[in-house]
């Protein structure tokens, strides 16, 4: 198999924000652009970025297969869950894991990685 059957979007020397193979869309971990926001603001910003990236790969949140949420502080779990449930309203939730993690930027409170099927 050659790399021509693998599509990569928003690529730099470290990673691709999106990789598509075999009609499956893999997003790298998405982090807030504005690290000064609180957990609610950071979560909403990351989810908006995920929606944009999924659209760039020809899919949307209704096609999510799997999600990993990385939280700096597990005390933020109830707030993040509430936003997550609202964001997914009208869609069946994907498989999900939530992990407490020290994120690369100490001001980041959340990072989310998803896998979705293309339409």
Secondary structure per residue as TSV (DSSP state, phi and psi in degrees):
chain	resnum	aa	ss	phi	psi
A	1	X	-	360.0	133.6
A	2	X	-	-95.0	166.8
A	3	X	G	-70.0	-10.3
A	4	X	G	-66.7	-17.9
A	5	X	G	-91.5	4.2
A	6	X	E	-114.1	124.5
A	7	X	E	-102.6	135.4
A	8	X	E	-126.3	137.1
A	9	X	E	-126.1	142.6
A	10	X	E	53.3	59.8
A	11	X	E	-96.5	140.3
A	12	X	-	-131.4	-169.8
A	13	X	S	-70.7	-14.2
A	14	X	S	-99.7	-41.1
A	15	X	-	-162.1	169.4
A	16	X	E	-108.8	134.2
A	17	X	E	-64.9	-33.2
A	18	X	E	-136.6	135.1
A	19	X	E	-128.0	132.9
A	20	X	E	-120.9	128.0
A	21	X	E	-146.1	129.8
A	22	X	T	57.4	39.0
A	23	X	T	64.9	20.0
A	24	X	E	-114.6	133.6
A	25	X	E	-108.1	122.2
A	26	X	E	-111.2	123.4
A	27	X	E	-102.8	137.9
A	28	X	-	-68.6	167.2
A	29	X	-	-59.2	126.7
A	30	X	E	-100.2	134.7
A	31	X	E	-122.5	161.9
A	32	X	-	-65.6	144.3
A	33	X	S	-79.0	-33.6
A	34	X	-	-109.2	97.5
A	35	X	T	-72.8	-6.4
A	36	X	T	-85.3	-8.7
A	37	X	S	-71.6	158.7
A	38	X	-	-77.5	-178.8
A	39	X	H	-60.1	-37.7
A	40	X	H	-63.8	-48.7
A	41	X	H	-63.2	-43.6
A	42	X	H	-63.8	-42.2
A	43	X	H	-64.0	-46.6
A	44	X	H	-62.4	-39.3
A	45	X	H	-64.8	-44.6
A	46	X	H	-63.8	-42.6
A	47	X	H	-64.3	-36.5
A	48	X	H	-65.0	-41.3
A	49	X	H	-63.0	-42.3
A	50	X	H	-60.3	-43.3
A	51	X	H	-59.4	-43.8
A	52	X	H	-63.3	-44.8
A	53	X	H	-67.4	-40.0
A	54	X	H	-61.3	-42.6
A	55	X	H	-61.2	-38.6
A	56	X	H	-64.6	-20.6
A	57	X	T	-104.1	10.2
A	58	X	T	77.7	34.0
A	59	X	-	-148.5	-172.9
A	60	X	-	-155.2	-179.1
A	61	X	G	-65.2	-17.5
A	62	X	G	-69.3	-13.8
A	63	X	G	-107.9	13.2
A	64	X	E	-61.6	136.4
A	65	X	E	-104.3	-42.1
A	66	X	E	-152.9	146.0
A	67	X	E	-140.8	142.4
A	68	X	E	-123.7	123.3
A	69	X	E	-106.5	128.3
A	70	X	E	-111.2	118.1
A	71	X	E	-112.6	135.9
A	72	X	S	-67.1	-41.2
A	73	X	-	-130.2	116.7
A	74	X	G	-64.8	-14.2
A	75	X	G	-67.7	-15.6
A	76	X	G	-82.3	-5.8
A	77	X	H	-53.6	-47.8
A	78	X	H	-61.3	-39.9
A	79	X	H	-66.0	-46.9
A	80	X	H	-62.2	-43.5
A	81	X	H	-60.4	-41.6
A	82	X	H	-62.4	-44.7
A	83	X	H	-65.6	-42.5
A	84	X	H	-59.3	-47.2
A	85	X	H	-62.2	-43.4
A	86	X	H	-63.7	-42.5
A	87	X	H	-63.1	-36.1
A	88	X	T	-89.3	0.1
A	89	X	T	-46.5	129.7
A	90	X	T	89.3	-2.6
A	91	X	S	-125.8	151.8
A	92	X	-	-77.6	132.0
A	93	X	-	-65.7	143.1
A	94	X	-	-79.7	173.4
A	95	X	E	-60.0	146.6
A	96	X	E	-151.7	145.6
A	97	X	E	-127.8	142.1
A	98	X	E	-120.7	127.1
A	99	X	E	-127.9	136.2
A	100	X	E	-80.9	133.6
A	101	X	-	-149.3	147.4
A	102	X	-	-82.4	113.4
A	103	X	-	-86.6	159.2
A	104	X	S	-55.2	-47.4
A	105	X	S	-95.0	122.1
A	106	X	T	-61.2	-16.3
A	107	X	T	-87.8	-14.3
A	108	X	-	-71.4	132.9
A	109	X	-	-104.3	-15.9
A	110	X	E	-152.5	148.0
A	111	X	E	-141.2	138.2
A	112	X	E	-131.4	131.0
A	113	X	E	-118.3	137.5
A	114	X	E	-133.8	158.5
A	115	X	E	-126.5	135.5
A	116	X	E	-139.6	158.7
A	117	X	E	-89.6	143.7
A	118	X	-	-72.4	157.5
A	119	X	-	-76.7	360.0
